[in-house]
């Protein structure tokens, strides 16, 4: 019993030390992800029906390839459903920097909005431009319900399709979009992606573009970068079901750590402070010249070399500090349990 307990505690120790290695970089998301959509018809009221919980959770939080997103950018959590006539999308966008509603001379992508990409036959090819594909659609839903821009395939991104129905609920720190997208040539597996556009300072200019995976920064042009959505219970085979495609599971998105930029004001303040510090260091020091013997000069030079060659201790990052504390707690707990069991055995 004691041996088993010791092995278990050792496993916990190793896990606590190795856990940071499980973090995933956005640029590691090279495989398409297979999400699942349960069958059901929700009420389009901007409130999440329990039916959605039977589907995969879809996290939208990465930038384009090798991109740092601005601090405080919008992120989304989405779910899907389907029935014989529609694909349903429910997405809650955490965004506490409401922008401005787009005007006639400003594209909807420059303002707070959600874009849904659907390829009804899961064609996944590099040579097939999405907005020239009759079996695909790029649809934009604005945060501002008064501005209903819902474009579909064929490059017509600015007209209102009366068949597209959706509900918008917006508050100071988030907005919710629930939409019903009419199905066409529905199939068991379809291509699917989501994109967020974030205007962070209400100047009608997009400050951040957020995707499920970085490669989807070209989703407007190519169906090959879309993920896939499996419609649970659907038996139609109108689309492409390629068994050779290797998919990642939706849960991989929970482990993704996204690099962010500091706000421009903060970055400028740090640069200014660094320049001032550098200027102070470069000022000549006023001192009275002193004479020293050759022996003293040699000793001082030797001491200076020793100091310059000494290793400089680096301050651990906050995440490293957390894991050091966790590891220490696990070790202390392990020792305490072993001592308690050892004492009981002696008695």
C-alpha positions as CSV (number, residue, x, y, z in Angstrom):
1,X,0.0,0.0,0.0
2,X,2.8,2.4,1.0
3,X,4.7,1.6,-2.2
4,X,1.6,2.3,-4.4
5,X,1.0,5.6,-2.5
6,X,4.6,6.7,-3.1
7,X,4.4,5.9,-6.8
8,X,1.1,7.9,-7.1
9,X,2.7,10.9,-5.3
10,X,5.7,10.7,-7.5
11,X,3.4,10.7,-10.6
12,X,1.7,13.9,-9.2
13,X,5.1,15.5,-8.8
14,X,6.2,14.7,-12.3
15,X,2.9,16.0,-13.7
16,X,3.1,19.2,-11.8
17,X,6.6,19.9,-13.1
18,X,5.9,18.8,-16.7
19,X,2.5,20.5,-17.1
20,X,3.8,23.8,-18.6
21,X,5.2,21.7,-21.5
22,X,1.6,20.8,-22.5
23,X,0.8,24.4,-23.6
24,X,0.1,24.7,-27.3
25,X,1.4,27.5,-29.6
26,X,-1.1,28.8,-32.1
27,X,1.3,28.0,-35.0
28,X,1.1,24.3,-33.9
29,X,-2.5,24.2,-35.0
30,X,-1.6,22.9,-38.5
31,X,-4.3,20.2,-38.8
32,X,-8.0,20.9,-39.4
33,X,-10.2,20.3,-36.3
34,X,-13.3,18.2,-36.5
35,X,-16.2,19.7,-34.5
36,X,-19.6,18.0,-34.0
37,X,-23.0,19.6,-34.3
38,X,-26.0,18.0,-32.6
39,X,-29.4,17.9,-34.3
40,X,-31.9,20.3,-33.0
41,X,-33.8,23.6,-33.7
42,X,-33.2,26.4,-31.2
43,X,-35.2,29.5,-30.5
44,X,-33.3,32.5,-32.1
45,X,-33.4,34.8,-29.1
46,X,-29.7,35.3,-28.3
47,X,-30.0,32.9,-25.3
48,X,-28.1,29.6,-25.3
49,X,-30.5,26.7,-25.5
50,X,-29.5,23.5,-23.7
51,X,-29.4,21.7,-27.0
52,X,-26.1,23.5,-27.9
53,X,-24.3,21.8,-25.0
54,X,-24.6,18.5,-26.9
55,X,-22.3,20.0,-29.6
56,X,-18.5,20.7,-29.5
57,X,-17.3,23.9,-27.9
58,X,-15.5,26.1,-30.5
59,X,-12.9,28.6,-29.2
60,X,-12.0,31.6,-31.4
61,X,-8.9,33.2,-29.9
62,X,-5.8,33.0,-32.2
63,X,-4.4,35.6,-34.6
64,X,-2.9,34.9,-38.1
65,X,0.5,33.1,-38.6
66,X,3.2,34.4,-36.3
67,X,1.0,37.2,-35.1
68,X,0.8,38.9,-31.7
69,X,-2.7,40.2,-31.0
70,X,-3.2,43.5,-29.1
71,X,-3.8,43.2,-25.4
72,X,-7.5,43.0,-24.6
73,X,-8.6,41.7,-28.0
74,X,-12.0,40.1,-28.5
75,X,-12.3,36.3,-28.1
76,X,-15.3,34.0,-28.9
77,X,-16.9,30.8,-27.6
78,X,-19.3,29.2,-30.1
79,X,-21.6,26.2,-30.5
80,X,-23.5,24.8,-33.5
81,X,-26.7,22.9,-34.2
82,X,-28.4,21.7,-37.4
83,X,-31.7,20.5,-38.7
84,X,-33.0,19.6,-42.2
85,X,-33.1,23.3,-43.2
86,X,-30.4,25.2,-41.4
87,X,-27.0,25.3,-39.7
88,X,-27.3,27.2,-36.4
89,X,-24.5,29.2,-34.9
90,X,-24.4,30.6,-31.3
91,X,-21.4,32.7,-30.4
92,X,-20.6,34.8,-27.4
93,X,-17.9,37.3,-28.0
94,X,-16.0,38.8,-25.0
95,X,-15.3,42.4,-26.1
96,X,-15.2,45.3,-23.6
97,X,-14.1,47.8,-26.2
98,X,-17.2,48.5,-28.3
99,X,-16.4,50.2,-31.6
100,X,-18.7,52.1,-33.9
101,X,-21.3,50.9,-36.3
102,X,-20.0,50.9,-39.9
103,X,-21.1,53.6,-42.3
104,X,-21.8,53.3,-46.0
105,X,-18.2,54.0,-47.0
106,X,-16.7,51.6,-44.4
107,X,-16.6,47.8,-44.9
108,X,-18.3,45.8,-42.2
109,X,-15.0,43.9,-41.6
110,X,-13.5,47.1,-40.1
111,X,-16.0,47.0,-37.2
112,X,-17.0,44.6,-34.5
113,X,-18.5,41.6,-36.3
114,X,-18.5,37.8,-36.6
115,X,-17.8,36.0,-39.9
116,X,-19.0,32.5,-40.6
117,X,-17.5,30.4,-43.4
118,X,-19.4,27.4,-44.6
119,X,-18.4,24.9,-47.4
120,X,-21.5,22.7,-47.8
121,X,-19.6,19.9,-49.6
122,X,-16.4,20.1,-47.6
123,X,-14.4,20.6,-50.7
124,X,-11.1,21.5,-49.0
125,X,-8.9,22.6,-51.9
126,X,-6.3,25.3,-52.5
127,X,-7.4,26.1,-56.0
128,X,-11.0,26.8,-55.1
129,X,-11.6,30.4,-54.1
130,X,-14.4,30.4,-51.5
131,X,-16.2,33.5,-52.8
132,X,-16.3,32.0,-56.3
133,X,-17.6,28.6,-55.1
134,X,-21.4,28.2,-55.4
135,X,-21.4,25.6,-52.6
136,X,-19.7,27.8,-50.1
137,X,-20.6,31.0,-48.2
138,X,-18.9,33.8,-46.3
139,X,-21.4,35.5,-44.0
140,X,-20.8,38.5,-41.8
141,X,-23.0,39.4,-38.8
142,X,-22.5,42.8,-37.3
143,X,-22.5,43.6,-33.6
144,X,-24.8,46.5,-34.5
145,X,-28.2,45.1,-35.3
146,X,-29.2,48.3,-37.1
147,X,-26.6,47.5,-39.7
148,X,-27.5,44.1,-41.1
149,X,-24.7,43.0,-43.4
150,X,-25.0,39.4,-44.4
151,X,-23.0,38.6,-47.5
152,X,-22.9,35.2,-49.1
153,X,-20.7,33.6,-51.7
154,X,-20.0,34.9,-55.2
155,X,-18.3,38.1,-53.8
156,X,-21.7,39.7,-52.8
157,X,-20.6,40.6,-49.3
158,X,-22.7,43.6,-48.8
159,X,-26.3,42.8,-49.6
160,X,-28.9,41.5,-47.1
161,X,-30.1,38.0,-47.7
162,X,-33.7,37.8,-46.5
163,X,-33.3,34.0,-45.8
164,X,-30.6,34.7,-43.2
165,X,-32.2,35.2,-39.8
166,X,-30.3,36.1,-36.6
167,X,-30.5,37.8,-33.3
168,X,-27.9,40.2,-31.7
169,X,-27.6,40.9,-28.0
170,X,-24.9,43.5,-27.1
171,X,-23.8,44.9,-23.7
172,X,-20.8,46.9,-22.7
173,X,-18.4,43.9,-22.3
174,X,-19.7,41.4,-24.7
175,X,-22.1,40.6,-27.6
176,X,-23.9,37.5,-28.6
177,X,-25.0,36.5,-32.1
178,X,-27.3,33.6,-32.8
179,X,-27.9,32.8,-36.5
180,X,-29.8,30.4,-38.7
181,X,-28.0,29.8,-42.0
182,X,-30.0,28.1,-44.7
183,X,-28.6,24.8,-45.8
184,X,-27.8,24.0,-49.4
185,X,-26.5,20.6,-50.6
186,X,-26.2,19.5,-47.0
187,X,-23.8,16.7,-46.2
188,X,-22.7,14.7,-43.2
189,X,-19.4,16.7,-43.0
190,X,-19.2,20.3,-44.1
191,X,-16.3,22.8,-44.1
192,X,-16.6,25.4,-41.3
193,X,-14.7,28.3,-39.8
194,X,-15.3,31.5,-37.7
195,X,-13.6,34.8,-37.6
196,X,-13.9,37.9,-35.3
197,X,-13.2,41.5,-36.4
198,X,-12.4,43.8,-33.5
199,X,-12.4,47.6,-33.7
200,X,-10.9,48.5,-30.3
201,X,-11.0,52.3,-30.3
202,X,-14.1,53.2,-32.3
203,X,-12.2,54.7,-35.2
204,X,-13.9,52.4,-37.8
205,X,-10.6,50.5,-38.4
206,X,-10.1,46.9,-37.5
207,X,-7.4,46.5,-34.8
208,X,-7.5,42.7,-34.4
209,X,-8.7,39.7,-36.6
210,X,-9.2,36.5,-34.6
211,X,-9.5,33.0,-35.9
212,X,-10.0,29.4,-34.7
213,X,-6.6,28.6,-36.3
214,X,-3.9,31.0,-37.7
215,X,-4.1,29.5,-41.2
216,X,-7.7,30.7,-41.5
217,X,-6.5,34.2,-42.3
218,X,-7.0,33.1,-45.9
219,X,-10.4,31.6,-45.4
220,X,-12.0,34.3,-47.5
221,X,-10.2,32.8,-50.5
222,X,-9.6,29.0,-49.9
223,X,-11.7,26.3,-48.5
224,X,-8.6,24.2,-47.8
225,X,-8.0,26.1,-44.5
226,X,-11.5,25.5,-43.1
227,X,-12.1,23.1,-40.2
228,X,-14.9,20.5,-40.5
229,X,-18.3,20.2,-38.8
230,X,-19.8,16.8,-38.5
231,X,-23.6,16.9,-38.4
232,X,-24.5,14.2,-35.9
233,X,-27.3,12.0,-37.3
234,X,-27.0,13.3,-40.9
235,X,-26.8,10.5,-43.5
236,X,-26.5,12.7,-46.7
237,X,-23.3,12.1,-48.7
238,X,-23.4,15.1,-51.1
239,X,-20.0,16.3,-49.9
240,X,-16.4,15.1,-49.7
241,X,-15.7,12.7,-46.9
242,X,-11.9,12.1,-47.1
243,X,-10.8,9.4,-44.7
244,X,-7.2,10.4,-45.2
245,X,-7.7,13.7,-43.5
246,X,-6.0,13.8,-40.1
247,X,-8.0,15.9,-37.6
248,X,-7.3,17.4,-34.3
249,X,-9.8,17.3,-31.4
250,X,-11.7,20.5,-30.4
251,X,-10.1,20.3,-26.9
252,X,-6.7,21.2,-28.3
253,X,-7.9,24.8,-28.4
254,X,-8.2,24.9,-24.6
255,X,-4.4,24.5,-24.3
256,X,-3.5,27.3,-26.8
257,X,-1.5,30.2,-25.4
258,X,-1.8,33.3,-27.5
259,X,1.0,35.9,-27.5
260,X,-0.2,39.5,-27.1
261,X,1.2,43.0,-27.6
262,X,1.2,45.6,-24.9
263,X,-0.9,48.7,-25.4
264,X,0.8,51.3,-27.6
265,X,0.8,53.9,-24.7
266,X,2.4,51.4,-22.3
267,X,5.0,50.4,-24.9
268,X,5.9,54.0,-25.6
269,X,6.2,54.8,-21.9
270,X,8.6,51.8,-21.4
271,X,10.7,52.9,-24.5
272,X,10.9,56.5,-23.1
273,X,11.9,55.2,-19.7
274,X,14.6,53.0,-21.3
275,X,16.0,55.9,-23.3
276,X,16.2,58.1,-20.2
277,X,18.0,55.4,-18.3
278,X,20.4,54.9,-21.2
279,X,21.1,58.7,-21.3
280,X,21.8,58.8,-17.6
281,X,24.2,55.9,-17.9
282,X,26.1,57.6,-20.7
283,X,26.7,60.8,-18.8
284,X,30.4,61.2,-17.8
285,X,31.0,60.9,-14.0
286,X,32.7,63.9,-12.4
287,X,35.5,62.6,-10.2
288,X,39.0,63.6,-9.0
289,X,41.6,61.6,-10.9
290,X,43.5,59.3,-8.6
291,X,46.9,57.7,-9.2
292,X,47.4,54.1,-8.5
293,X,50.4,51.8,-8.6
294,X,50.8,49.2,-11.4
295,X,50.1,46.4,-8.8
296,X,46.8,48.1,-7.7
297,X,45.7,48.5,-11.4
298,X,46.4,44.9,-12.2
299,X,44.4,43.7,-9.1
300,X,41.5,45.9,-10.0
301,X,41.4,44.7,-13.6
302,X,41.5,41.1,-12.4
303,X,38.6,41.7,-10.0
304,X,36.6,43.4,-12.8
305,X,37.1,40.4,-15.1
306,X,35.9,38.0,-12.3
307,X,32.7,40.1,-11.8
308,X,32.0,40.3,-15.6
309,X,32.4,36.6,-16.0
310,X,30.0,35.7,-13.1
311,X,26.7,34.4,-14.3
312,X,23.7,36.7,-14.0
313,X,20.6,35.3,-12.3
314,X,17.5,35.6,-14.4
315,X,14.2,36.5,-12.8
316,X,11.8,33.6,-13.3
317,X,8.6,34.3,-15.3
318,X,5.3,34.5,-13.5
319,X,4.2,31.1,-15.0
320,X,7.5,29.5,-13.9
321,X,7.0,30.9,-10.4
322,X,3.5,29.4,-10.2
323,X,4.8,25.9,-11.2
324,X,7.7,26.2,-8.7
325,X,5.1,26.9,-5.9
326,X,2.9,24.0,-7.1
327,X,5.8,21.6,-7.2
328,X,6.9,22.6,-3.7
329,X,3.4,22.1,-2.4
330,X,3.2,18.6,-4.0
331,X,6.6,17.7,-2.5
332,X,5.6,18.9,1.0
333,X,2.3,16.9,0.8
334,X,4.2,13.8,-0.4
335,X,6.7,14.0,2.5
336,X,3.9,14.6,5.0
337,X,1.8,11.6,3.8
338,X,4.9,9.3,3.9
339,X,5.8,10.5,7.5
340,X,2.2,9.9,8.7
341,X,2.0,6.4,7.2
342,X,5.5,5.6,8.5
343,X,4.5,6.7,12.1
344,X,1.3,4.7,12.0
345,X,3.2,1.6,10.9
346,X,5.7,1.9,13.8
347,X,2.9,2.1,16.3
